[in-house]
Amino acid sequence: MAKLRGRLLKGVSLAVLFGFVAVPAAQAEYFERVNTYPVYKTLPEGADPSTQTVAEIISASKDGRTLVFTDSPGEAVVFVNAANPLHLRPIGRVDLGGEPTSVSVGAHAAYAGVNTSENYVAPSGHLAVIALDGTGISATCDAKGQPDSVAISPDGRFVAVAIENERDEDLNDGVIPQMPAGHLAIFELDDSGAPVNCDAVRVVDLTGLADVAPADPEPEFVAINAQNQAVVTLQENNHIAVVDLASGEIVTHFSAGSASAENIPVSKARMSDASGSIGDVAREPDAVAWLDNERFVTANEGDYQGGSRGFTIWNAKGEVLFDSGNRMEHLGMAHGHYPAKRAAKKGTEPEGVAVGTFGGDKLIFVNSERGNFVAVFRDTGREPEFVQFLPTHVGPEGLLAIPNRDLFAVANEVDEDGVRSHVSLYQFGADAPSYPSITSGMDPERHAPFGWGALSALAADPQDSGMLYAVSDSFYDEARIYTLDIASTPAKITSYAAVQGASQAKLDLEGISVAADGGFWLASEGNPDKDMQHLLLKVAADGSVQEEITLPEALVAQSQRFSFEGVAEFEMNGETLVAVAVQREWKDDPKGMVKLAIYNPAGASWGFVHYPLDAPKSAAGGWVGLSEIVSMGGGRFAVLERDNQGGENAALKQITTISLDGVTPAAHGEALPVLEKHLAMDILPALAEGRGWVLDKPEGLAITADGRLILVTDNDGVDDAPGETRLIDLGPASRLN
């Protein structure tokens, strides 16, 4: 296919593309996700499973066999048995009588910060000491304000609590100062883990330090090294302080400064493109973790005015040893995890950071709250080496390294819009990473990876068994045709062509088929509520629209939002025809019947048949519809049929086969013949293999030139969705026979 934009050489690694040092293959050991555990399963017996539950900050017992995390809406700390990482079991929930903001587990107890504030001007809260033997809360210690982060020292002598006294974002546009000021609270522990100063917390005054609102420090996160020094981030103040816990003295403090990131998405347009750069942006660090007694790393999420979209390694003097620049942004773009709706704000929004030693290497874990991923780097003492990209569930918040059990845990806090909050576990020791299955090469014009996502259809090159084509749907402002090299592992997006010249400004591409005479057939899903037409498009290889085909007006009047979802060119009785799958019933369809529209280019005419849908099987209800149609030759087709449910509610994801042999499509208004379908493959097991949330949208299917059956999932542009894209080789297409 000629002149697709920016074709690159095969086999270029991510390490080369991003300037990272690659991990030598002989030493490669990786993390593999082994569990994604829904938080609602920790609710008491008899509780409504739809109750909102959240996993936010996560910790673990010293032996790593018990996970402990905060559930803010449930006002509880949750204990989970992780003795078998493959089968987590709830232990119990401890009610706190307020909002838990953080938890840290020591040898004898768990320590939770609890926010009991009635309003922003009268903040209050305490440290709850929770016995690990199941006896509940053993002490409640006034923290003199609203807690945020809690950390216990490695030797178990101190608990430090960042008292944020957070601002009211609706007051004065959220600009600080907004009194009262925050502080650092220090509790000293005895040999049994009980605070000896529960009634007289030591308060470290942090006012007068920062250049930004010095009268109103708002500590965000705290971490403690082996010398009992606490590093405290003052996120809104763009400042960092190091405090000696024994004396309560501030050892040093310094501005978090600013950073820049070149060639990243910054435009308000909904695209994952390197549209510009950010320069000298305040870091406003959130989470922090010590690398050793002299160095620490911050995740620079940003808050009201900042956010450099990366992470920074510092020494205890406040000197920057390394700044990641655009690397988190480029990782999100290359892996299809870029949150395009946030491009003009804080992009990937690195929020959490953790450190742990695995296989003899000290690793740094940095999460993207909006991109739903964790980037893993090896600490070298200099520039860290990129190791692995881990997909998470929606809204990763708390990160926890558990090296003594070769485990890494992520608390994913989003629990809304049908997506449930989960705790994810990853085990160290895999020979190769199973994710990603698709990455992108570098765009030579923009000096950044090709941004991509929301892959909604797939087609195979009829000549090259290592080449596929995919399209993106209406999540993005520009419709594109992507070229995928599947001869490499992972598959690589080597180029794209923008679809240009359509009569309507926005397209919703849901189908693609290679045309025998060159170029492609594309199906664009219409939406009568948004004045978007149901379009069959013939486009050239460079994406230019050559022809637009619409449906008969009388049929358009019967149409509904869920329309064109797949397209397939085929030969039958000496004619070249095009089949288009309609996803769900229209107004004139009997319940359970959807149309397949058959277009004859030579006569510019339409005919129609009915396809019988399976009834929904999910306990959660929902609907069943079509997502793809692929020609198998001789008038036979493979059809992708699915429900709209994900996770544990997913119940119907299948490939069926149909035939038009001996069937005469009818004109609109006539009785439509009903096709006979045959169940060929249940693809639910394949979708569940990644031990993550079962993705609800298998959207693309193709049969390669050498007869392989390839499936791709749509990640909805990482918008209220996990963000994973899985390209799955389902084996030889002969399995459908």
C-alpha positions in Angstrom: 0.0 0.0 0.0 1.9 3.1 -1.2 2.7 6.3 0.5 1.5 5.7 4.1 3.1 8.3 6.2 6.4 7.8 7.9 7.1 4.1 7.3 10.0 3.0 9.6 12.4 0.1 9.7 11.2 -3.0 11.5 12.5 -4.1 14.9 13.5 -0.7 16.4 13.3 -1.2 20.1 11.6 1.1 22.6 14.9 1.5 24.3 16.5 3.0 21.2 13.4 5.1 20.4 13.4 6.7 23.8 17.1 6.9 24.5 16.8 4.4 27.3 19.4 1.7 27.8 17.9 -1.6 26.9 17.8 -4.5 29.4 20.2 -7.2 28.2 18.2 -10.2 27.1 20.3 -12.7 29.1 19.5 -10.8 32.3 15.8 -10.1 31.5 13.4 -10.8 34.3 10.0 -9.2 34.2 6.8 -8.8 36.1 3.7 -10.6 35.0 0.2 -9.7 36.3 -1.2 -12.6 38.3 -4.4 -11.1 39.8 -6.9 -8.3 39.5 -9.0 -8.4 42.6 -12.3 -6.4 42.9 -12.6 -4.4 46.1 -16.3 -4.9 46.4 -15.5 -8.5 47.3 -14.3 -7.3 50.6 -17.7 -5.9 51.6 -19.4 -7.6 54.6 -21.7 -10.5 53.9 -25.1 -9.3 52.7 -23.8 -5.9 51.6 -25.0 -4.6 48.2 -22.2 -5.5 45.8 -22.9 -2.2 43.9 -21.8 -0.2 47.0 -19.0 2.1 46.0 -15.6 0.8 47.1 -12.1 2.2 46.5 -8.5 1.0 46.9 -6.4 4.1 47.2 -3.2 3.7 49.4 -1.8 0.2 49.9 0.6 -1.4 52.3 1.5 -4.9 53.5 2.5 -6.8 56.5 6.3 -7.4 57.0 5.9 -11.0 55.6 4.0 -9.7 52.6 1.2 -12.1 53.2 -1.4 -9.5 54.2 -2.4 -6.5 52.1 -3.9 -3.5 53.8 -5.5 -0.6 51.9 -7.7 2.4 52.4 -11.3 2.5 51.2 -12.2 6.2 51.4 -16.0 6.1 50.7 -16.3 3.1 53.0 -14.5 4.9 55.8 -12.5 1.7 56.4 -9.1 0.1 56.2 -9.4 -3.3 54.4 -7.3 -6.4 55.2 -6.8 -9.0 52.5 -5.1 -12.4 52.7 -2.4 -12.6 50.0 -0.8 -15.8 51.1 -1.7 -17.1 47.6 -1.3 -14.2 45.2 -3.5 -16.0 42.6 -6.4 -16.3 45.1 -6.8 -13.3 47.3 -9.3 -13.6 50.2 -10.9 -10.9 52.3 -9.9 -10.9 56.0 -12.0 -8.0 57.2 -12.7 -4.3 57.2 -12.0 -1.9 60.1 -14.4 1.0 60.4 -12.6 4.2 61.2 -15.4 6.8 61.7 -13.8 9.1 59.1 -12.1 9.1 55.8 -8.9 7.1 55.7 -6.3 9.0 53.6 -3.3 6.7 54.0 -2.1 3.6 55.7 1.3 2.1 56.6 1.9 -1.2 58.2 4.6 -2.0 60.8 5.6 -5.1 62.6 2.8 -4.8 65.2 0.1 -2.6 63.8 -1.3 -0.7 60.8 -1.3 3.1 61.1 -4.0 5.0 59.2 -4.5 8.7 58.8 -8.1 9.6 59.3 -9.7 12.8 58.1 -12.6 13.9 60.3 -12.8 17.6 59.1 -16.2 19.2 59.1 -14.9 21.9 56.7 -11.8 23.4 55.2 -11.3 26.1 57.9 -11.6 23.7 60.8 -9.6 20.7 59.7 -9.3 17.7 62.1 -8.0 14.2 62.0 -6.2 11.5 63.8 -3.8 8.5 63.5 -5.7 5.3 64.0 -3.5 2.4 65.3 -5.0 -0.9 64.1 -3.9 -4.2 65.6 -2.8 -6.8 63.1 -4.2 -9.6 65.2 -7.8 -8.6 64.3 -8.7 -6.9 67.6 -9.4 -3.6 65.9 -8.3 -0.1 66.8 -6.0 0.0 69.8 -5.3 3.8 69.9 -6.6 7.0 68.3 -4.1 9.9 68.4 -5.0 13.5 67.6 -2.8 14.6 64.6 -3.8 18.3 65.0 -5.2 18.6 61.5 -6.3 16.8 58.3 -3.9 13.9 57.6 -2.8 13.0 54.1 0.2 10.7 53.8 1.4 8.3 56.6 4.8 6.6 56.8 6.5 4.3 59.3 10.3 4.3 59.7 12.2 1.2 58.6 13.2 0.5 62.2 9.7 0.9 63.5 10.5 3.8 65.9 8.5 6.6 64.2 5.3 7.3 62.3 5.3 10.5 60.3 2.0 12.1 59.1 1.8 14.8 56.5 -1.0 17.1 57.7 -2.1 18.8 54.6 -5.1 20.9 55.7 -6.1 21.0 52.1 -7.4 24.0 50.3 -10.9 24.6 49.1 -10.7 24.5 45.3 -13.9 26.5 44.9 -12.5 29.4 47.0 -10.5 32.0 45.2 -10.1 29.6 42.3 -8.2 27.3 44.6 -5.3 29.7 44.9 -3.3 29.4 48.2 -2.7 30.7 50.9 -5.9 29.3 52.5 -5.4 28.9 56.3 -4.9 27.0 58.5 -1.4 25.9 57.5 -0.4 22.3 57.4 2.5 20.6 59.2 4.3 17.4 59.8 3.2 15.3 62.8 5.6 12.9 64.4 4.6 9.9 66.7 7.2 7.9 68.5 6.5 4.2 68.9 7.5 1.8 71.7 8.7 -1.8 71.2 5.1 -3.0 70.9 4.3 -0.4 68.2 2.2 1.8 70.4 2.6 5.6 70.1 4.2 6.9 73.4 3.1 10.4 72.6 -0.4 9.7 71.4 -1.8 12.5 73.5 1.1 14.9 72.7 2.0 14.7 69.0 5.2 16.5 68.0 4.5 19.1 65.4 7.1 20.3 62.9 6.3 23.8 61.6 6.8 24.0 57.9 5.8 27.6 57.4 8.2 30.2 56.0 10.0 27.7 53.8 8.5 27.9 50.3 8.5 30.8 47.9 4.9 29.9 47.0 2.5 30.7 49.8 5.1 30.3 52.6 2.4 31.0 55.3 0.3 28.0 54.0 2.4 24.9 53.6 0.3 21.9 52.4 2.4 18.7 52.9 1.2 16.0 50.5 3.4 12.9 50.9 6.1 11.7 53.3 8.7 8.9 53.1 11.4 7.9 55.6 14.9 6.5 55.1 17.0 4.2 57.2 18.5 7.3 59.0 15.1 8.3 60.2 14.9 11.3 57.9 11.6 12.1 56.5 11.3 13.7 53.0 8.1 15.7 52.7 6.6 17.1 49.5 4.7 20.3 49.7 2.9 19.9 46.4 0.9 23.1 46.1 3.9 25.0 47.4 6.3 23.4 44.9 8.7 22.7 47.7 10.5 19.8 49.4 11.7 19.5 53.0 13.9 16.9 54.8 13.2 16.5 58.5 15.1 14.6 61.2 12.5 12.7 63.0 14.4 12.2 66.3 14.9 16.0 66.8 12.1 17.3 64.7 14.5 19.7 63.0 14.4 20.6 59.3 17.6 19.3 57.9 17.2 21.1 54.6 14.5 22.4 52.3 14.4 23.6 48.7 12.2 24.5 45.9 11.1 21.6 43.6 11.9 23.9 40.7 10.7 23.5 37.2 11.1 21.1 34.3 10.5 20.9 30.6 9.2 18.3 28.2 9.5 18.6 24.4 7.4 17.1 21.6 4.4 16.0 23.7 0.6 16.4 23.3 -0.4 19.8 24.6 -3.3 20.8 22.3 -6.9 20.8 23.4 -7.7 18.8 20.3 -8.4 15.2 21.2 -5.3 13.6 19.7 -2.3 11.7 20.9 0.1 13.8 18.9 3.3 15.7 19.7 1.6 19.0 19.2 4.1 21.1 21.3 6.2 21.4 24.4 6.0 22.6 27.9 8.9 24.7 29.3 9.9 25.6 32.9 6.7 24.2 34.4 6.6 23.9 38.2 7.1 20.2 39.2 4.6 20.3 42.1 5.7 16.8 43.3 3.2 14.4 44.8 4.5 10.9 45.9 8.1 10.5 47.0 10.2 7.4 47.8 13.8 7.1 49.0 16.3 5.2 46.7 18.8 5.1 49.5 19.8 7.3 52.4 21.1 10.0 50.1 18.7 10.0 47.1 15.0 10.0 46.6 12.6 10.1 43.6 9.4 12.2 43.2 6.4 11.8 40.9 5.6 15.3 39.6 1.9 15.1 39.2 1.3 18.8 39.6 -1.7 20.4 41.1 -3.1 23.9 40.5 -0.4 25.5 38.5 2.2 22.9 37.7 2.9 19.3 36.7 6.0 18.6 34.6 4.5 15.2 33.6 7.5 13.2 34.7 9.6 12.1 37.7 12.8 13.4 39.2 15.7 11.9 41.1 17.2 14.1 43.8 19.9 14.0 46.4 19.2 15.0 50.0 20.8 18.4 49.4 18.2 19.2 46.8 20.2 18.8 43.7 18.5 17.3 40.6 20.4 14.1 39.6 18.0 13.2 36.8 14.7 14.4 35.3 12.6 12.3 33.0 11.5 15.1 30.7 9.1 13.7 28.1 9.6 10.0 28.8 6.4 9.2 30.6 4.5 11.1 27.9 6.2 9.2 25.1 5.7 5.9 26.9 2.0 6.6 27.1 1.9 7.6 23.4 3.9 4.6 22.2 1.7 2.1 24.1 -1.7 3.5 23.2 -2.2 4.6 26.8 -2.1 8.4 26.3 -5.0 10.2 27.9 -5.7 12.6 25.0 -8.5 14.4 26.9 -5.8 15.5 29.4 -3.2 16.7 26.9 -3.8 20.4 27.5 -3.7 19.9 31.3 -1.3 17.5 33.0 -1.0 14.7 30.4 -0.1 11.3 31.8 -0.1 12.8 35.3 2.6 10.7 37.2 1.3 10.5 40.7 2.7 7.5 42.6 6.2 6.2 43.0 7.7 3.1 44.7 11.1 1.6 45.0 12.1 -2.1 45.6 14.9 -4.5 44.9 14.1 -7.4 42.7 16.6 -9.9 41.2 19.5 -7.9 42.7 18.4 -4.7 40.9 16.9 -1.6 42.6 13.8 -0.8 40.6 11.8 2.5 40.4 8.0 2.2 39.7 6.2 5.3 38.5 2.5 5.3 37.8 0.4 7.3 35.3 -2.9 8.1 37.1 -4.6 9.1 33.8 -2.8 6.7 31.4 -3.4 3.7 33.6 0.1 2.3 33.5 3.2 1.9 35.6 6.6 2.4 34.1 9.4 0.3 35.6 13.0 1.6 35.6 16.3 0.2 36.9 18.3 2.5 39.2 21.8 2.8 37.9 23.0 5.7 40.0 22.9 7.8 36.9 20.2 7.8 34.2 17.7 5.0 35.0 17.1 2.2 32.5 13.6 1.6 31.2 12.7 -2.0 31.9 9.0 -2.6 31.5 5.5 -1.1 30.9 2.8 -2.5 33.1 -0.9 -2.0 32.4 -3.1 -1.3 35.4 -6.8 -0.9 36.0 -8.4 2.5 36.0 -6.9 5.2 38.2 -3.8 3.7 39.7 -3.1 5.5 42.9 -1.1 3.5 45.5 2.0 1.5 44.5 3.7 -1.1 46.7 6.9 -3.1 46.1 7.0 -6.4 48.1 10.4 -7.7 47.2 10.5 -10.5 49.9 7.6 -12.2 48.0 8.6 -11.0 44.4 5.4 -9.1 44.2 4.3 -5.6 43.2 0.9 -4.3 44.0 -1.2 -1.4 42.6 -4.3 0.0 44.2 -6.7 1.3 41.5 -9.2 3.8 42.9 -11.8 4.5 40.2 -15.2 2.9 40.9 -17.8 4.5 38.7 -19.5 4.2 35.3 -19.5 0.4 35.5 -15.8 0.2 36.2 -15.0 -1.3 39.6 -12.0 -0.5 41.8 -9.4 -3.2 41.9 -6.1 -4.3 43.5 -3.7 -5.7 41.0 -0.8 -8.0 41.7 2.3 -8.6 39.5 4.8 -11.3 40.1 8.5 -10.9 39.3 10.4 -13.6 37.4 8.8 -13.9 34.0 11.2 -14.6 31.1 9.5 -12.0 28.8 6.8 -9.4 29.2 3.4 -10.4 28.0 2.4 -6.8 27.5 2.3 -4.7 25.4 1.2 -6.6 22.3 1.3 -3.3 20.2 3.7 -0.4 20.3 4.4 2.4 17.9 7.5 3.6 16.1 8.8 7.2 16.1 7.1 9.8 13.9 10.0 11.4 12.1 8.2 14.7 11.6 7.2 15.1 15.3 10.2 13.4 17.0 7.8 11.4 19.2 6.1 8.1 18.9 3.0 7.8 16.7 0.2 8.4 19.1 -2.7 5.9 18.8 -5.5 4.2 20.6 -9.2 3.2 20.3 -8.5 0.7 17.6 -11.9 -0.3 16.3 -11.4 -2.5 13.3 -8.8 -4.6 11.7 -7.9 -5.8 8.1 -5.2 -8.0 6.7 -2.9 -7.2 3.8 -3.8 -9.8 1.2 -0.2 -10.2 0.1 2.0 -9.6 3.2 1.2 -12.0 6.1 3.1 -9.7 8.5 1.0 -6.6 7.8 -2.3 -5.5 9.2 -4.3 -2.3 9.0 -6.4 -0.8 11.8 -8.6 2.3 12.2 -9.3 4.5 15.2 -12.9 5.5 16.1 -14.5 8.9 17.0 -12.7 9.2 20.3 -10.1 11.1 18.4 -10.7 14.2 16.3 -8.9 12.8 13.3 -9.8 9.5 11.7 -6.7 7.4 10.9 -5.6 4.2 9.1 -2.7 2.6 10.9 -0.2 0.1 9.4 0.9 -2.6 11.8 4.0 -4.8 11.4 3.0 -8.0 13.2 6.2 -9.8 12.2 7.8 -8.1 15.2 7.1 -8.8 18.8 5.3 -6.7 20.0 3.6 -5.7 16.9 4.6 -2.2 15.8 2.6 0.7 14.3 5.0 1.9 11.6 2.9 4.6 10.0 -0.6 6.0 9.5 -2.7 7.8 7.0 -5.2 10.5 8.0 -8.6 10.1 6.3 -9.3 13.4 4.5 -11.9 14.8 2.2 -15.1 13.4 3.8 -18.2 15.5 3.6 -18.6 15.6 7.4 -16.0 17.0 9.7 -15.9 14.0 12.1 -15.9 10.3 11.2 -16.4 7.3 13.5 -14.5 4.6 11.8 -15.6 1.1 12.9 -14.7 -1.0 9.9 -11.9 -1.5 7.4 -11.3 -3.8 4.4 -8.6 -3.8 1.8 -10.1 -3.2 -1.6 -8.9 -5.4 -4.4 -8.5 -2.5 -6.8 -6.4 -0.5 -4.3 -7.1 1.5 -1.2 -9.6 0.6 1.4 -13.3 0.3 2.2 -14.1 2.1 5.5 -17.3 2.0 7.6 -18.2 5.1 9.6 -20.8 4.6 12.3 -23.5 7.2 12.2 -25.4 8.8 15.0 -28.7 10.6 14.1 -28.6 12.5 17.4 -25.3 14.1 16.3 -26.0 14.6 12.6 -23.4 12.0 11.7 -24.2 9.9 8.6 -23.9 6.2 8.3 -21.2 6.1 5.6 -19.5 3.5 3.5 -16.3 5.2 2.2 -13.9 4.2 -0.5 -10.5 5.7 0.2 -7.1 5.7 -1.5 -4.1 4.2 0.2 -3.1 7.7 1.4 -6.5 8.2 3.1 -8.1 10.5 0.6 -11.8 9.9 0.2 -12.7 8.8 -3.3 -16.3 8.0 -2.8 -19.0 8.3 -0.1 -21.9 5.9 -0.2 -25.0 6.5 1.9 -28.0 4.3 2.7 -31.5 4.7 1.2 -33.2 7.7 2.8 -36.2 5.6 3.9 -33.8 3.3 5.8 -31.9 6.2 7.3 -35.2 7.3 8.8 -35.3 3.9 10.7 -31.7 4.1 11.9 -30.4 4.5 15.4 -27.2 5.3 17.1 -25.6 1.8 17.0 -24.9 1.3 13.3 -22.0 0.4 11.0 -19.5 -1.7 12.8 -17.6 -3.8 10.3 -17.0 -4.0 6.5 -15.7 -6.7 4.2 -15.2 -6.8 0.5 -15.9 -10.2 -1.1 -16.4 -11.8 -4.4 -19.6 -13.8 -5.2 -21.0 -14.9 -8.5 -18.4 -13.0 -10.4 -19.2 -9.7 -8.7 -17.3 -7.6 -6.2 -19.5 -6.8 -3.3 -19.1 -5.1 0.1 -20.8 -6.4 3.3 -21.4 -4.0 6.2 -22.4 -5.2 9.7 -24.9 -3.1 11.7 -24.3 -3.4 15.4 -27.8 -3.4 16.9 -31.4 -3.4 16.0 -32.9 -0.4 14.2 -36.5 0.7 14.5 -37.7 -1.5 11.7 -35.9 -4.7 12.9 -37.5 -7.4 14.9 -36.1 -7.8 18.3 -32.9 -9.9 18.2 -32.3 -9.3 14.5 -29.7 -6.9 13.0 -29.0 -6.1 9.4 -26.1 -7.0 7.3 -26.1 -4.5 4.4 -24.7 -5.7 1.1 -23.5 -3.0 -1.3 -23.0 -3.6 -5.0 -20.5 -1.0 -6.3 -21.2 -1.8 -10.0 -24.9 -1.1 -9.6 -24.6 1.3 -6.7 -27.3 -0.6 -5.0 -28.0 -2.0 -1.5 -29.5 -5.3 -0.4 -30.1 -6.5 3.2 -30.3 -9.7 5.2 -31.0 -10.3 8.9 -28.5 -11.8 11.4 -29.9 -13.4 14.5 -28.3 -12.1 17.7 -27.8 -14.2 20.9 -29.8 -12.9 23.9 -27.8 -11.2 26.6 -26.3 -13.7 29.1 -24.7 -11.4 31.6 -26.2 -11.2 35.1 -25.6 -7.4 34.7 -27.9 -7.4 31.6 -26.8 -5.1 28.8 -27.0 -5.7 25.1 -25.5 -7.9 22.4 -24.4 -6.6 19.1 -21.9 -7.1 16.2 -18.4 -5.6 16.1 -16.8 -7.0 13.0 -17.3 -9.0 9.8 -14.5 -10.7 7.8 -14.7 -12.5 4.5 -13.6 -16.1 4.5 -14.1 -16.5 0.7 -16.9 -18.2 -1.1 -19.6 -16.0 0.4 -18.6 -17.2 4.0 -17.9 -14.7 6.8 -16.6 -14.7 10.3 -18.6 -12.4 12.5 -17.6 -10.9 15.9 -20.5 -10.9 18.2 -20.3 -9.6 21.8 -22.1 -8.1 24.8 -21.2 -4.7 26.2 -20.1 -6.0 29.6 -16.5 -6.1 31.0 -14.8 -7.6 33.9 -16.6 -10.3 35.7 -19.9 -9.3 34.0 -18.5 -10.2 30.6 -20.5 -13.2 29.4 -20.7 -13.3 25.6 -17.7 -12.7 23.3 -17.7 -15.0 20.3 -17.0 -15.5 16.7 -19.7 -17.0 14.5 -19.7 -18.0 10.9 -22.4 -17.3 8.3 -22.8 -17.8 4.5 -24.5 -15.9 1.8 -24.4 -18.8 -0.6 -27.9 -19.3 -1.9 -29.2 -16.2 -0.1 -30.5 -13.3 -2.1 -30.4 -10.0 -0.1 -33.6 -8.0 -0.2 -34.2 -4.4 -0.9 -35.2 -2.2 2.0 -38.9 -2.5 2.7 -39.1 -6.1 1.6 -39.0 -9.1 4.0 -35.3 -9.8 4.8 -33.9 -13.4 4.6 -32.6 -14.6 8.0 -29.1 -16.1 7.9 -28.1 -19.3 9.7 -25.2 -18.7 12.0 -22.8 -21.2 13.6 -20.8 -20.6 16.8 -17.2 -21.1 15.8 -15.2 -19.8 18.8 -15.7 -18.5 22.3 -13.1 -15.8 22.8 -13.7 -15.0 26.4 -10.9 -17.4 27.6 -8.5 -15.5 25.3 -9.6 -12.1 26.7 -9.2 -13.4 30.3 -5.6 -14.7 29.8 -4.0 -11.4 30.9 -5.5 -11.8 34.4 -6.8 -8.2 34.2 -10.2 -6.7 33.8 -11.9 -8.7 30.9 -12.0 -6.1 28.2 -15.5 -5.4 27.0 -14.7 -4.4 23.4 -13.1 -6.9 21.1 -13.6 -4.8 18.0 -11.3 -5.9 15.2 -10.8 -9.3 13.5 -8.7 -10.2 10.5 -7.4 -13.3 8.7 -3.8 -12.9 7.6 -2.4 -13.9 4.2 -1.0 -17.0 5.8 -4.3 -17.9 7.5 -3.9 -16.6 11.1 -6.9 -15.3 13.0 -6.0 -12.0 14.7 -8.2 -10.1 17.2 -7.8 -6.6 18.6 -9.5 -4.8 21.4 -10.6 -1.2 21.6 -9.3 0.7 24.6 -11.7 3.7 24.4 -8.8 6.1 24.3 -8.1 5.4 28.0 -11.2 7.3 28.9 -12.9 5.7 31.9 -11.5 2.4 30.6 -8.4 0.4 31.6 -6.6 1.5 28.4 -5.2 -1.9 27.5 -5.1 -2.8 23.8 -4.6 -6.5 23.2 -3.7 -7.9 19.8 -4.4 -11.7 20.1 -3.4 -14.4 17.8 -6.3 -16.9 18.0 -4.5 -19.5 15.9 -5.2 -20.8 12.4 -8.4 -19.5 10.8 -9.2 -23.1 10.0 -10.4 -23.3 13.6 -13.5 -21.6 12.4 -14.5 -24.4 10.0 
